[in-house]
């Protein structure tokens, strides 16, 4: 089967990705979904493409996709008992603008919401049409179209509160690995991608990008914008490997783990990227950029432990109490910034031209730190005056 390109045209002018009027052809499997550079930015694109087995999704546009994973921006609408159709389990609100899977919470003036809804409980939207919607008990039911059976409209005035922005869900593969779809994002707008079963995701854009995922394999970030990976709290984003973090932008790894809840390896930090990490990491290779690593102690996957760091160039500000097993440094390593708690390095090697800054003596070296093929005079070292250190030449 030939793979066809399907271009986003914005003809529907509503921002819903599953609206056929927004595409040059009907959405179907094995397509390349393309958001061209001239795509409209007049509205925020929303929707769920996770059930569509597309071949690739290519964003070249300045469109805004979804919103922020940490966004607290909300909106509301009011309705009364007459707006509830019990037989169809629907709530009517003209031009509601909701998206299937969006969270929604109900309150009421009479303590009598439509039965069996409970005030203050989070439900999930099922869009019926532009003016009516249903609700489900969880996200899976919302995506499957399994609505709650509404038996009455309650009494009083009801208020529905929902997030203003919602993620765009895309499935970049299949649970058994048989599909290897690709997200390639070089756009300029504000994007939030919620990715499942990823084979590969390339975030190469400008603008602002937030990315979350589950059961994912690889993530590459290389651009000039700001990229946030993972939510600040709750379930972490899952990536088995991050082959590249580069470019000239700013990247935050807030809450990241592998699918097996293990530390994530970063194959290469390069360019002049500004990288901030708050997650447990495996081996990290740095050949450029400025990397700041933190331990915020929120949860196991955010413990800040890094197994090993191999630095060929760049600057590392290490702010974690987690034991660092191996450190090879050709660039600048600074233990003095922001965090004065005690740290432990099992084996440290500093090569000619490198810098070691620990003026407050916060590091305990389990073994003597080494200066391979050079001597202490060949590196810049400030390790404080109130601790004694042993240096081994090899």
VEXRO-957525 format. One record per residue: residue in three letters; x negated, y negated, z of N, C-alpha, C in turn. Coordinates in pm, whole numbers, plus 50000, padded with zeros to 5 digits. Example, Ala and Ser with C-alpha at 12.3 -4.5 7.8 and 13.67 -1.06 7.14 Angstrom:
VEXRO-957525
ala486815056950780487705045050780486805033050780ser487155022550708486335010650714487104999750787
//
This chain:
VEXRO-957525
unk499155011950000500005000050000499114987550000unk499414978649908498654966149901499014957350019unk498014950650071498224941550183498524927750128unk499674922250167500114909350114499904898350215unk499664886250165499574874450249500964868650270unk501264865050393502544858550425502214845550494unk502514834250429502134821150479503244815050563unk502854809150676503804801650758504094788450689unk505384785750662505774773650591506454763550683unk507014768050796507724759050885509064754750833unk509604762050736510884758150678512034758450776unk511924766950878512994767650977513004755951072unk511874748951082511724736851164512174738851308unk511984751151360512404753751498511294759851583unk510174762951522509054768351597509164782951632unk510204789951591510374804051623509674812651518unk508694820451562507894827951467508664839351402unk509754843751464510514854551403511684849551318unk511694836651287512694830951198512204832451054unk512944839750972512534842450835512324829750754unk513044818950790512924806450715511574799650736unk510814804250834509504798350860508374804850781unk508694814750699507664822450628507914822650479unk506854824650404506984825250257507594838350211unk507584848550297508194861450265508734867550393unk509534877750380510064884450498508934890850578unk509014889750710508004895950794508074911050782unk506924917050763506864931650747505494936550793unk505394949550810504124955350852503084953850743unk501824954850782500684954850690500564941850611unk500934930750673500744917650609499594910150676unk499024900750602498134890850660498974878450691unk499204875850819499994864250859499064852250868unk499304842150786498384830950773499094817950808unk498484810550900498924796950932497944787550864unk498284782250747497344774150669497034760850736unk495964754750689495494742250751496534731250747unk497444731650650498434720850639499764724250708unk499774734750792501014738350861501444727150956unk502754725650970503304714651049502924715751196unk502654704351257502354703851400503484696951476unk504644695851415505734688051473506394695051591unk506124707951609506774715151718505834726051769unk506154731151886505364741951944505904755351894unk505024763351837505414776351785505574786251900unk506644793851896506944803352003507434816251941unk507294827252014507884839651967507064851752000unk507594863251963507004876051997506724883751869unk505444885051838505034892751720504404906051761unk504584909951888503884921751938504414934851881unk505604934651827506174946851770505934948051620unk505234938251563504984938251419503554943151392unk503424953851318502104959651290501454952551171unk501144939651190500514932151082499064936251067unk498484932850952497084936250928496154926350995unk496434913350983495644903151049496494890751068unk496104882951166496744870051189495644859551184unk495774850251090494734840351067495314826551092unk494754819551189495194805951218494134795951173unk494484787651078493604777051030494194763251059unk495324762951127496124750751136495874743051264unk496554731651275496554723851398497844725951476unk498564736751445499814739551514499564742451662unk500564739451743500544743151884501274756251903unk500584766051962501164779251983501404781252132unk502664782852172502954785852311502534774752403unk502044778552520501644768752619500594774552710unk500484769452830499434773152922499854784553012unk498944794053035499234805053127499374799853270unk498774788453298498844782753431499844771253439unk500594769453331501474757853325502614758953426unk502874748253497504014747753587505114738853531unk504934734153407505934725653345507214733553324unk508324728253369509594735153356510654725853299unk511724731753253512874724153207514124731253259unk515264724453253516504730253306517674727153214unk518704735053227520014731153174521094736253269unk522194729353273523314732953360524414739553278unk525134748653344526304754753278527304758453387unk528524761453345529594764753440530154778453404unk531104782953484531664796453465532214798453324unk532794787953266533364789153133532334791353024unk531064788753054530004790952955529494805352955unk530034813453045529614827453056530684836252993unk530274844652899531184854252837530834867952890unk531634872752986531304885253053531294897152957unk532214897452863532284908852773531054910252686unk530424898952651529234899252567527954897352650unk528124894852781526984892852872526144880752831unk526784870452776526044859052724526314846352804unk525344837252796525464823852849525324814352731unk526214804752721526204795452608525574782252649unk524604777852572523974764752589523514760352451unk524164750152395523854745952259522384742352244unk521764747952141520344745152110519454747152233unk519604758752296518884761252421517374761552404unk516864765352287515414765252262514634775852336unk515314785752393514634796252467514034806752374unk513154814952428512494825452353512634838652427unk512874849352354512964862552417511694865552496unk511894869752621510764872652710510424861252803unk510984849752780510704838052864511344840153002unk510644836053108511194837453242512224826553270unk513224829953351514294820553382514804823553523unk515134813053597515624814153734516904806053746unk517904811453819519184804753833519414800053976unk519964788153990520484783154118521904778354094unk522634776054201524034772254184524494763754301unk525464755054276525954746054381526904753054477unk527474764354436528494770954518528014784154577unk526714786754569526164799454619526884811354557unk527324809654432528064820354365527654820954218unk526454826254190526014827354050526804838153977unk526724838353845527394849053770526964862753823unk527904870953855527614884253910527044893453803unk525984901053829525294903753955524004895653973unk523874884153909522654876353922522494871354065unk521224870254107520904865654242520144852454230unk520604842354298519954829254292518504830254337unk517614823554262516204823354297515404835154245unk516034844754183515344856554127514884853753984unk513724858753948513214856753812513804867053718unk514394862353610514914871053504514204867653373unk514524875153268513844873553140514874871853029unk514624862352942515604858252841515644868152725unk516844870452674517064877252545517834867352458unk517234862552353517904852952266518884860252174unk520144855852178521154861252086521214852751960unk521324839651978521254830351867520844816751924unk520894806451841520404793351883521194787451999unk522424792452021523294786452124523634795952239unk523284808652228523624818252333522434827152366unk522424831752491521364840852533521874850252641unk521144861152660521394870552768520164870852857unk520244878352967519084879653054518854894253088unk517594897453117517194911153152516454911053285unk516324922753344515684923753475514164922853467unk513574926353353512124926053339511764923453193unk510464921353168510014918053033510264929452936unk509994941652980510184953152890511634954152845unk512564952052936513974952552900514354941052806unk513754929452829514044918052741513594920952600unk512384926452586511874929552452512664940652386unk513224949752469514024960852414515474956952392unk515874944852437517254940352420518214946552519unk517714950952634518564957052736518974946352837unk520164941052821520594929752901521294934153029unk521414924653122522184926753244523674925353211unk524484934153267525934933653246526534923053337unk526924911753279527534900953357529024903553370unk529514903853494530924907253517531804895053542unk531184883553572531974871353585531054859353567unk531664847353569530894835253548530514828053675unk530854833953793530564827253918531414814853934unk530974805754021531704793354042530734782154074unk531194770054057530324758654077529524755653951unk528524747153965527624743853854526334751753871unk525954758853767524744766953769523624759553697unk522424760953747521254754953683520274765853646unk519874766153520518854775453471517544767953460unk516504773153524515174767053521514224776353449unk513484771153354512604779653274511334771953240unk510284779453207509034773353168509214765853036unk508614754153029508684746552904507914753652793unk506754759452828505934766152729505854780952759unk505824788752657505724803252673504664808452577unk504024819652609502974824752522503514830552393unk502654830452293502934837852170502344851752187unk503174861752183502714875552203502354881652069unk501164887452061500754894451941500114907751981unk500374917851900499794931051922498734933151816unk497474933951858496374935351763495914949651750unk496814958951763496434972951748497514981751805unk497164993851835498115003351891497475010352009unk498305015652095497805021952217496875033652187unk497085040552075496235051952042495025048051957unk494875035051931493715030451856493825032151706unk494995036051655495125038851512495175026051429unk495545015051490495585002251419494494993151472unk493884985751384492784976851423493014962851366unk494134957051403494474943951352493544933251410unk493474921951344492514911551380493204898151397unk492884891351507493254877451524492034868951497unk492124860251399491034851051366491584836951378unk491104829651478491664816651509490604805851495unk490724797851391489814786651371490604773551364unk491754773451430492634761851424492194750551514unk493034740251521492684728251597493734724351700unk494854730951706495914727151798495704732751937unk496794733052015496784739252147497424752852135unk496704763152180497204776752160497154784752289unk498154793252309498084803252413498484816552351unk497544825752344497784838952287497854849252400unk498884857352400498994868552492498834881152408unk497694887752422497294898152328497384911852393unk497934921452320497994935252366497294944352267unk496694954952320496054965252237495114959252133unk494224950752176493384943652081492244952152031unk492034952051902490834957951846489744947451836unk490134935351806489154924651792489874911351789unk489354901651861489934888351859488814878251845unk488864869951743487874859551721488504845951748unk488034839051849488524825651878487424816051837unk487604809451727486534801451668486904786751656unk487964782951724488534770151691488074758251771unk488684747251736488614734851810489894733851893unk490174722151949491384720952027491284728452159unk492424733052209492504739952338493134753652317unk492464764052369492954777652353492994784452489unk494094791052520494154799852636494524813752587unk493824823852638494004837352587494124847052703unk495084855852693495294866152793495474879252718unk495274890352785495424902852713495444914752805unk495864926252749495874938852821495494949952723unk494734959752772494264971052689493434966052572unk492614955952594491864950052484490454955452475unk489854954052358488524959452334487464948652325unk487664938652243486594929152217487134915052199unk486374905452246486724891352230485474883552195unk485524875852087484444866952047484934852552054unk484134843952115484494829852126483354821752068unk483644813551968482594805851903483234793651837unk483124782251900483744770351842483344757851915unk484144747451894483844734451953484874730152055unk485894738252078486974734352166486814739452307unk487924739752380487984744852517488784757752518unk488184768552566488824781652567488864786752711unk490044790552757490214796652887490654811052869unk489914820352928490214834552914490704839753048unk491914844953051492454850753173493164840653260unk494204844953331494904836153424494064833953549unk494404823553625493684820753748493974831153855unk495184836553856495594846153957496324857553888unk496744867353967497544878653920496744887653828unk497434894653738496814905053656495744899153565unk494534904653568493464899053485493644902153338unk492984894353254492894897553112491904909053095unk492184918253004491374930152989490624930052855unk489314929752863488454930652747487304939952781unk487124950452703486074960152733484684954652704unk484594945052616483314938652586483574924752531unk482664915652559482694902352499481384900952423unk481384903852292480124904152216479454890552204unk480234879652206479644866652181480434855652249unk479714846752317480254833952361479264823452314unk479684815352219478754805852161479444793152116unk478764785852029479294773351979478864761652063unk479644750952054479324738552126480434734352220unk481424743052241482554739552325482364743552470unk483494744852541483514748552682484384760952699unk483864771052769484574783652786484674786952934unk485874790852977486104795153115486534809753114unk485794818453183486254832053208486784832253351unk488104830953365488684829353498488914842553569unk489414852153497489954864053562489954875253459unk488814882153447488614891353336488104904653389unk488564915453331488094928753366488174937553241unk487654949753249487864959253142489194966253164unk489594974253066490844981653081490784990953202unk489574996053233489395004953349489104997353477unk489354984153476489144975653593487674975153634unk486784976353537485354975653564484814962053520unk483524959853551482884947353512482734946653360unk482884934653305482844932553160481434928553116unk480854935353018479564930852965479724919352867unk478794909952872478724899152773477444901352693unk477574904552567476414908052486475534895952458unk476124884152438475304872752402475984859552438unk475264851052510475634836952528474654828952445unk475164820752355474264813952262474754799952232unk473984792752149474344779152111474164769652227unk474984759152228474954749452338476254749952417unk476894761752418478154763452487478014760552636unk479064755252694479144753652839480074764552890unk479514774152964480254785953008480404785953159unk481644788053204481944789253346482574802953368unk481984811253455482514824653478482884826353625unk484014833253646484544835753780484944850353794unk484284859153724484664873153719483484882253745unk483794894853776482754904953793482244908953655unk480934907953635480354910353503479304921353511unk479164928453400478104938553389476864931553334unk476164937653241474974931453183475354919253100unk474614908453120474824896053046473504891952983unk473544888652853472364884252780472554869652742unk471644861152786471744846752759470564842252674unk470874836252559469824830752473470034816052447unk470954809752521471204795552503472364791152590unk472704778552579473834773252651473564770652797unk474574765252863474544762853006475604771453071unk475184780353159476084790253219476134787953369unk477344785953421477564784653565478414796353612unk477874803953708478584815853756478984814053902unk480244817153932480804814554064481374827254127unk481464827054258482134837454335483254830654411unk484504832754365485594826154437486294835454535unk485884848254536486344857354639487824860054641unk488504858254528489954860054527490334874754526unk489684882554442490004896654430488794903954374unk488894917154369487744925154326487224920954191unk488114918954093487674915453959487184901053951unk487384893354058486894879654062485774878054165unk485154889154202484204888754313482954880954279unk482654879154151481484871554112480214879754104unk480274892754126479094901154115478674902453969unk477384900653943476824903153810475764914053826unk475864924653749474934935853763473534932053719unk473414925953602472084922853549472174911153453unk471144902653455471084891053365469744891353293unk469814890553160468614890353076468634877252999unk467794868053039467834854452986466614851752899unk466864848552773465784844852681465634829752669unk466704822552694466684808052689467954802952755unk468024789852775469204783852833469044781052981unk470144776853043470144773253185471244781053257unk470894786953369471844794453452471904788253591unk473114784553632473364780253769474114791753837unk473434798753927474004810853986474544807554124unk475874808754140476544804854263477384816254317unk476784828054334477524839554382476734846754489unk477434851754592476764859554696476644874254657unk477254877954546477154891854502475714895454468unk475294907454504473924911854479473654912954329unk472614906254286472184906654147471064916954137unk471294927754066470344938854062469094935353983unk469274929353866468124926353780468284912553719unk467174904953721467144891653662465844889953586unk465954888353453464814885253368465014871153315unk464044862153340464274848053307463134842353222unk463514836353110462614828253028463014813553034unk464244810753078464734797153084464774791953226unk465834784553260465964778453391467014786053472unk466644789953595467574796453686467624788053814unk468824783453846468994774253958469954780454058unk469464783554178470294789054284470764778454383unk470454765954356470654755554457471934747554441unk472624749154330473754740354301475034745354365unk475674737054442477044738654490477224749354598unk476484760154594476714771154686475434774154762unk475404771554893474214773554974474284786255058unk475234795155024475284807855095474124816855052unk473804826455138472704835655108473054844554990unk472054846854906472204855154788471114865854789unk471314876554712470344887454707470044890954562unk468744891754530468304896454398467394908454422unk467724919654361466914931754380465584930654309unk465624927754180464394926554101464474914154015unk463504905054031463474892953951462164891653876unk462244888253747461054886253664461154872553599unk460094864553614460054851153557458854850253464unk459154847053338458134846953234457604832753213unk456524831753140455864819053118456844808653063unk456854796953128457724786153085459074785953154unk459364795853237460654796353304460654787653430unk461844785653486461994777653608462814785353710unk462354785353833463084791153945463314780354048unk464574776754072464894766254167465754771954279unk465194772054399465894776254518465334768554636unk465454755454635464794747154736465314749554877unk466514755254889467084757655021466814771855070unk466074779654991465734793255033466944802155055unk467904801754962469134809554980469004823854929unk467934826854854467804839954791466924849054875unk467394861154897466584871854953466164881054839unk464864882354819464334890954713464074904754774unk464864914554734464684927954787463294933254757unk462814930554637461454933754596460734920654562unk459414920454566458704908254526459124904054386unk459414891054367459724886954231458424886554151unk458564889354022457404892053938457214881053834unk455964879153792455624869853684454864877653577unk455564885253495454904893953397454054886053298unk452844890753275451944885253172451604870553195unk451824865653316451454851953349451264851153500unk451054839253550450904837553694451884827053742unk451894824753872452844815353930452654801253875unk451434798053834451184784653780451824782753643unk452244793753579452854792853446454364791053450unk454924790853570456354788453582456574776553675unk457764770953670458144760353763458944766653875unk458444765753999459114772454110459254762954228unk460474761854276460744754554399461594763754484unk460944770254581461624780554660461714776654806unk461534763954838461674759354975460424761655056unk460364755555172459164756255254459354764455381unk460584768955408460814775855535460954790955520unk460684796155400460664810555380459374814555311unk458944826855337457754832055269458184841355158unk457464840555047457774848754932456524856254889unk456764867954831455684875754773455904876154622unk454854873054548454914873154402453994884254351unk454544892254261453754903254206453444900154060unk452154899854023451764898453884451704912353819unk452274913453703452184926153631451774923453488
//
